[in-house]
Amino acid sequence: MSRPPLEVADLIRSAGAAFIERNRQWLSWKHIKVLRAIARCRTAALGGHLDQCTRCGHRATISYNSCRNRHCPKCQTTARERWIAARQRELLPTRYVHVVFTLPSQLAPLVLQNKKVIYDLLFRASAETLLEVARDPRHLGAEIGFFTVLHTWSQKLGLHPHVHCVIPAGGLSLDHTHWVKSRDRFFLPIHVLRRVFRGKFVAALRQALQEGQLNFHGNLTCLAQPKTFAAWLRPLFRKDWVVYSKPPFGGPEYVLQYLGRYTHRVAISNHRLVSFAEGKVTFRWRDSAHNNEQKLLTLTVDEFLRRFLLHVLPKGFVRIRNFGFLANRRRATLLPLCFHLLGSPPQTQQELSTAQDTNNLRLCPKCGGPMMFIERLTAAEIQLRSPPTLATAAA
């Protein structure tokens, strides 16, 4: 994919300092750290490195280092490729299902003041819902395994917490003697998933209040009272929560491509940016209510950056998690059993290492040979190697 003409980093370099000064009353050091990392990403400020072709000896120009911040639009491609390569050995020879659980918009103000607690509850409630309904003999009667990815944004960069669950279309029988295959066009009943998810999440939210895990500030201060909190939650039971499942799709080869759409996304990609002029940012968004029609939205740069920062995650928060037979404590035992029952041995470590090494190679632009890292450069060393400016040359 070609480099986009406009990047989030360009907006931050141009207007970030003024934005920080105007919004210090609510910005935290965590927000500022994200802005500074994105602004410096792949610039001389972070240093760089040199690569040389092992075949023809060609030396590439200096490559600037990445910031590796997980909120940076430019740093996610490599991270995604590494994660997908690591998951390759876990993909079972069967179809897969994509299920999405979404929190109601009424919870957004509470989410902003309690990100870690509520995002953890979203993971837990959605996972427990899938595991419980799948184990029910009336539905699948099997133990399933899956991974879940947290997204917190809408197409317009509003707060819209939801999780994407990618699940093999079947599971281990409850006695672990055979593989239970789901129906071709159906996995689990959506109306049951909605009801169970709503009940589990609200019960967990009430428990969090009783244990003093929730914070309430500003307009939400009154919710610290249990009766007021209960009255505030009551309307959530009057409507269905959004849970939807896409029909089962192709096997492991297709899943590897499919995963890349969801695992390492950030709130907005650079390719969606259209223009930045007169203090306003225009970007593309997809209107799902009108057949995913592409539309344009224009915001002031302050509002754009404010919305972008809504999606900064708590420090150390894990946004991709595994459950069921893919859970870390059970994967080593149950995953080989799944492969055995499906009649397909897992890839060997040697096969995976060879594939990963091939994917990680950077190729020479001259002869196509593999490029090898030969020298690391600090920001000061890059400055010394830079050509003189026009003013210096004239002197």
C-alpha positions as CSV (number, residue, x, y, z in Angstrom):
1,M,0.0,0.0,0.0
2,S,1.4,3.4,-1.0
3,R,2.2,6.0,1.6
4,P,-0.7,8.3,2.4
5,P,-0.3,12.0,1.6
6,L,-1.5,13.0,5.1
7,E,-0.8,11.3,8.4
8,V,-2.0,11.7,12.0
9,A,1.7,12.5,12.8
10,D,1.5,15.5,10.4
11,L,-1.5,16.9,12.3
12,I,0.2,16.5,15.7
13,R,3.5,18.1,14.5
14,S,1.5,21.0,13.1
15,A,-1.1,21.6,15.8
16,G,-0.2,19.3,18.7
17,A,1.7,21.8,20.9
18,A,-1.1,24.4,20.7
19,F,-3.7,21.6,21.3
20,I,-1.8,20.6,24.5
21,E,-1.7,24.1,25.8
22,R,-5.4,24.7,25.2
23,N,-6.5,21.4,26.8
24,R,-4.2,20.9,29.8
25,Q,-7.2,20.8,32.1
26,W,-8.1,17.3,31.0
27,L,-5.0,16.0,29.3
28,S,-2.9,13.5,31.3
29,W,0.8,12.6,30.8
30,K,-0.4,9.4,29.1
31,H,-2.2,11.4,26.4
32,I,0.8,13.7,25.9
33,K,3.1,10.7,25.7
34,V,1.0,9.1,22.9
35,L,1.0,12.4,20.9
36,R,4.8,12.9,21.2
37,A,5.5,9.3,20.3
38,I,3.4,9.5,17.1
39,A,4.9,12.9,16.2
40,R,8.5,11.5,16.4
41,C,7.7,8.1,14.8
42,R,10.1,7.3,11.9
43,T,12.0,10.6,12.2
44,A,15.6,11.3,13.0
45,A,14.6,12.1,16.6
46,L,14.3,8.3,17.4
47,G,17.5,7.3,15.6
48,G,17.8,4.8,12.8
49,H,19.7,1.9,11.3
50,L,21.4,0.8,8.1
51,D,20.8,-2.4,6.2
52,Q,23.0,-4.1,3.6
53,C,22.2,-6.7,1.0
54,T,23.8,-10.0,1.7
55,R,23.9,-10.8,-2.0
56,C,25.1,-7.7,-3.9
57,G,26.3,-5.5,-1.0
58,H,23.9,-2.7,-1.7
59,R,23.5,-0.4,1.3
60,A,20.1,1.2,1.9
61,T,19.6,4.8,3.0
62,I,19.1,5.4,6.7
63,S,15.8,3.9,8.0
64,Y,14.4,5.8,10.9
65,N,13.1,3.9,13.9
66,S,9.5,3.4,14.8
67,C,8.0,4.6,18.1
68,R,6.3,1.2,18.6
69,N,3.4,2.9,20.5
70,R,0.3,0.7,20.1
71,H,-1.8,3.8,19.3
72,C,0.4,4.8,16.4
73,P,-1.2,4.2,12.9
74,K,2.2,3.6,11.4
75,C,3.5,1.0,13.8
76,Q,0.7,-1.6,13.6
77,T,1.6,-3.3,10.3
78,T,4.7,-5.0,11.6
79,A,3.1,-5.8,15.0
80,R,0.2,-7.4,13.2
81,E,2.4,-9.5,11.0
82,R,4.4,-10.8,14.0
83,W,1.2,-11.6,15.9
84,I,-0.4,-13.4,13.0
85,A,2.8,-15.4,12.4
86,A,2.7,-16.5,16.1
87,R,-0.9,-17.6,15.8
88,Q,-0.3,-19.6,12.7
89,R,0.3,-22.9,14.6
90,E,-3.0,-22.4,16.5
91,L,-5.3,-22.3,13.5
92,L,-7.4,-25.4,13.2
93,P,-8.4,-27.0,9.9
94,T,-12.0,-25.9,10.1
95,R,-14.3,-23.0,9.3
96,Y,-14.4,-20.0,11.6
97,V,-17.1,-17.7,13.0
98,H,-16.9,-14.0,13.8
99,V,-19.1,-12.8,16.7
100,V,-19.2,-9.1,18.0
101,F,-20.4,-7.9,21.4
102,T,-21.2,-4.2,21.8
103,L,-21.9,-2.1,24.9
104,P,-24.9,0.3,24.8
105,S,-24.1,3.9,24.1
106,Q,-25.6,4.9,27.4
107,L,-22.6,3.4,29.2
108,A,-20.1,5.7,27.4
109,P,-19.8,8.3,30.1
110,L,-19.2,5.6,32.7
111,V,-16.7,3.9,30.4
112,L,-14.6,7.1,30.1
113,Q,-14.1,7.3,33.8
114,N,-13.5,3.5,34.3
115,K,-11.8,2.2,31.2
116,K,-9.8,-0.6,32.7
117,V,-12.6,-2.0,34.9
118,I,-15.3,-1.8,32.2
119,Y,-13.2,-3.1,29.4
120,D,-12.2,-6.0,31.6
121,L,-15.8,-6.7,32.3
122,L,-16.6,-6.6,28.6
123,F,-14.0,-9.2,27.9
124,R,-15.2,-11.4,30.8
125,A,-18.9,-11.1,30.2
126,S,-18.6,-11.8,26.4
127,A,-16.3,-14.8,26.9
128,E,-18.4,-16.3,29.7
129,T,-21.5,-15.9,27.5
130,L,-19.9,-17.8,24.6
131,L,-18.5,-20.5,26.7
132,E,-21.8,-21.0,28.7
133,V,-24.1,-21.0,25.7
134,A,-21.8,-23.3,23.6
135,R,-21.6,-25.9,26.5
136,D,-25.4,-26.1,26.6
137,P,-26.5,-29.4,24.9
138,R,-29.5,-27.5,23.4
139,H,-27.2,-25.4,21.3
140,L,-23.7,-26.9,20.6
141,G,-22.8,-29.0,23.6
142,A,-19.1,-28.4,23.2
143,E,-16.2,-26.6,24.7
144,I,-15.0,-23.9,22.4
145,G,-11.8,-21.9,22.1
146,F,-11.4,-18.4,20.7
147,F,-9.5,-15.1,20.8
148,T,-11.1,-11.7,21.4
149,V,-9.9,-8.3,20.3
150,L,-11.1,-5.0,21.9
151,H,-12.1,-2.0,19.7
152,T,-13.3,1.2,21.3
153,W,-14.2,3.4,18.4
154,S,-16.9,4.1,15.8
155,Q,-16.3,5.2,12.3
156,K,-16.6,8.9,13.4
157,L,-14.1,8.3,16.2
158,G,-16.8,8.3,18.9
159,L,-16.5,6.0,21.9
160,H,-18.1,2.7,20.9
161,P,-16.6,-0.2,22.9
162,H,-17.0,-3.6,21.4
163,V,-15.1,-6.9,21.1
164,H,-14.5,-9.1,18.0
165,C,-14.4,-12.8,18.8
166,V,-13.0,-15.2,16.2
167,I,-14.0,-18.8,16.9
168,P,-13.5,-22.2,15.2
169,A,-17.0,-23.4,14.1
170,G,-17.2,-26.2,16.6
171,G,-15.5,-27.5,19.7
172,L,-14.4,-30.3,21.9
173,S,-17.1,-32.6,23.2
174,L,-17.6,-32.2,26.9
175,D,-15.9,-35.6,27.5
176,H,-13.0,-34.6,25.1
177,T,-13.5,-37.7,23.0
178,H,-14.6,-36.1,19.6
179,W,-14.9,-32.8,17.8
180,V,-18.4,-31.4,17.7
181,K,-19.1,-29.5,14.4
182,S,-21.5,-26.6,14.2
183,R,-24.2,-26.4,11.6
184,D,-23.1,-25.0,8.2
185,R,-24.9,-21.7,8.4
186,F,-25.4,-21.3,12.1
187,F,-23.2,-21.3,15.2
188,L,-25.1,-20.2,18.3
189,P,-28.5,-18.5,18.8
190,I,-28.1,-14.7,18.8
191,H,-31.2,-14.0,20.9
192,V,-29.7,-16.2,23.6
193,L,-26.3,-14.6,23.4
194,R,-27.8,-11.2,23.7
195,R,-29.9,-12.1,26.8
196,V,-27.0,-13.9,28.6
197,F,-24.5,-11.2,27.8
198,R,-26.7,-8.4,29.1
199,G,-27.4,-10.3,32.3
200,K,-23.7,-11.1,32.9
201,F,-22.4,-7.7,32.2
202,V,-24.9,-5.8,34.3
203,A,-24.4,-8.3,37.2
204,A,-20.7,-7.8,37.0
205,L,-21.1,-4.0,36.9
206,R,-23.2,-4.1,40.1
207,Q,-20.6,-6.3,41.7
208,A,-17.9,-3.8,40.7
209,L,-19.9,-1.0,42.4
210,Q,-20.3,-3.0,45.6
211,E,-16.6,-3.7,45.7
212,G,-15.7,0.0,45.2
213,Q,-14.0,-0.5,41.9
214,L,-15.9,2.2,40.0
215,N,-15.0,5.9,40.0
216,F,-17.6,8.7,39.5
217,H,-16.7,12.3,38.7
218,G,-18.6,15.4,37.5
219,N,-22.1,14.7,36.3
220,L,-21.8,11.0,37.4
221,T,-21.1,11.7,41.0
222,C,-24.6,10.8,42.1
223,L,-24.3,7.3,40.7
224,A,-22.1,6.4,43.6
225,Q,-25.3,5.8,45.5
226,P,-26.5,2.2,45.0
227,K,-30.2,3.1,44.5
228,T,-29.4,5.8,42.0
229,F,-27.0,3.5,40.2
230,A,-29.7,0.8,40.0
231,A,-32.2,3.2,38.6
232,W,-29.6,4.4,36.0
233,L,-29.1,0.8,34.9
234,R,-32.7,-0.2,34.7
235,P,-33.5,1.2,31.2
236,L,-30.7,-1.0,29.8
237,F,-32.9,-4.0,30.3
238,R,-35.7,-2.5,28.2
239,K,-33.9,-3.1,24.9
240,D,-31.8,-5.8,23.2
241,W,-28.0,-5.4,23.4
242,V,-26.1,-5.5,20.1
243,V,-24.6,-8.9,19.5
244,Y,-24.3,-10.2,16.0
245,S,-22.6,-13.2,14.3
246,K,-21.4,-13.4,10.7
247,P,-22.0,-16.7,8.9
248,P,-19.1,-19.2,9.2
249,F,-16.3,-18.4,6.8
250,G,-13.3,-20.2,5.2
251,G,-10.5,-22.3,6.8
252,P,-7.1,-21.4,8.3
253,E,-5.6,-19.9,5.1
254,Y,-8.4,-17.3,4.8
255,V,-8.4,-16.7,8.6
256,L,-4.9,-15.4,8.5
257,Q,-5.9,-12.7,6.0
258,Y,-9.2,-12.1,7.9
259,L,-7.4,-11.6,11.2
260,G,-5.4,-8.7,9.9
261,R,-8.5,-6.6,9.6
262,Y,-9.1,-6.6,13.3
263,T,-6.2,-7.5,15.5
264,H,-4.0,-4.4,15.4
265,R,-6.2,-1.5,14.3
266,V,-6.1,1.9,15.8
267,A,-8.9,4.5,16.0
268,I,-8.2,5.8,12.5
269,S,-5.7,4.8,9.8
270,N,-3.7,7.4,7.9
271,H,-5.3,6.3,4.7
272,R,-8.7,7.6,5.9
273,L,-7.4,11.2,6.2
274,V,-8.3,13.5,3.3
275,S,-7.2,17.0,4.1
276,F,-6.0,19.4,6.8
277,A,-6.5,23.1,6.1
278,E,-7.5,26.2,8.1
279,G,-7.4,24.2,11.4
280,K,-9.9,21.6,10.2
281,V,-9.4,17.9,9.5
282,T,-11.5,16.0,6.9
283,F,-11.6,12.2,6.9
284,R,-13.5,9.3,5.3
285,W,-16.0,7.2,7.3
286,R,-18.3,4.3,6.4
287,D,-22.0,4.7,7.1
288,S,-23.2,1.3,8.0
289,A,-26.8,2.6,8.2
290,H,-26.7,3.3,4.4
291,N,-25.1,0.2,2.9
292,N,-21.6,1.2,4.1
293,E,-21.6,4.3,1.9
294,Q,-18.3,6.2,2.1
295,K,-18.8,9.8,3.4
296,L,-16.6,12.7,4.5
297,L,-16.6,14.3,8.0
298,T,-14.8,17.6,8.9
299,L,-13.8,18.4,12.4
300,T,-11.6,21.1,14.0
301,V,-8.2,19.7,14.7
302,D,-8.9,20.0,18.5
303,E,-12.0,18.0,18.2
304,F,-10.2,15.4,16.0
305,L,-7.4,15.0,18.5
306,R,-9.8,14.9,21.4
307,R,-11.7,12.0,19.8
308,F,-8.5,10.3,18.8
309,L,-7.3,10.4,22.5
310,L,-10.6,8.9,23.7
311,H,-9.2,5.5,22.6
312,V,-5.9,5.6,24.5
313,L,-5.9,2.4,26.5
314,P,-4.9,2.1,30.2
315,K,-1.2,1.3,30.7
316,G,-0.4,-2.4,30.4
317,F,-4.0,-3.2,29.3
318,V,-4.1,-6.4,27.1
319,R,-6.5,-5.9,24.2
320,I,-6.2,-9.3,22.6
321,R,-7.1,-12.3,24.8
322,N,-7.6,-16.0,24.5
323,F,-10.3,-18.1,26.1
324,G,-11.6,-21.7,26.2
325,F,-9.2,-24.3,24.9
326,L,-7.0,-21.5,23.6
327,A,-6.6,-20.0,27.1
328,N,-2.9,-19.8,28.1
329,R,-3.2,-22.4,30.8
330,R,-5.0,-24.9,28.6
331,R,-3.6,-24.4,25.1
332,A,-0.6,-26.7,25.4
333,T,-2.9,-29.7,26.4
334,L,-6.1,-29.1,24.5
335,L,-5.0,-27.6,21.2
336,P,-3.0,-30.8,20.1
337,L,-6.1,-32.8,21.1
338,C,-8.2,-30.6,18.8
339,F,-5.8,-31.2,15.9
340,H,-5.8,-34.9,16.6
341,L,-9.6,-35.1,16.6
342,L,-9.8,-33.1,13.4
343,G,-7.4,-35.5,11.8
344,S,-4.7,-32.9,11.0
345,P,-1.3,-32.6,12.8
346,P,-0.2,-29.0,13.8
347,Q,2.7,-27.4,12.0
348,T,6.1,-28.2,13.4
349,Q,8.2,-25.4,15.0
350,Q,10.7,-25.8,12.1
351,E,8.0,-25.1,9.5
352,L,6.8,-22.1,11.4
353,S,10.3,-20.7,11.9
354,T,11.0,-21.0,8.2
355,A,7.8,-19.3,7.2
356,Q,8.3,-16.5,9.8
357,D,11.9,-15.9,8.7
358,T,10.7,-15.6,5.1
359,N,8.0,-13.1,6.0
360,N,10.5,-11.0,8.1
361,L,13.1,-10.6,5.4
362,R,13.5,-7.2,3.8
363,L,14.4,-7.5,0.2
364,C,17.1,-5.6,-1.7
365,P,15.7,-3.0,-4.2
366,K,18.6,-3.8,-6.6
367,C,18.8,-7.6,-6.8
368,G,16.0,-8.9,-4.6
369,G,18.3,-10.5,-2.1
370,P,17.8,-10.4,1.7
371,M,18.8,-7.2,3.5
372,M,20.7,-7.6,6.8
373,F,20.9,-5.1,9.7
374,I,24.5,-3.8,10.0
375,E,24.6,-0.6,12.0
376,R,22.4,1.2,14.6
377,L,22.5,5.1,14.6
378,T,21.5,7.5,17.4
379,A,19.7,10.7,16.7
380,A,23.0,12.6,17.2
381,E,24.8,10.4,14.7
382,I,22.1,10.9,12.1
383,Q,22.4,14.7,12.6
384,L,26.2,14.5,11.9
385,R,25.6,12.5,8.7
386,S,22.9,14.9,7.4
387,P,23.9,17.2,4.5
388,P,24.5,20.9,5.4
389,T,21.7,23.3,5.2
390,L,21.6,25.9,2.5
391,A,22.6,28.6,5.0
392,T,25.6,26.7,6.2
393,A,26.7,25.8,2.7
394,A,26.5,29.5,1.6
395,A,28.7,30.6,4.5
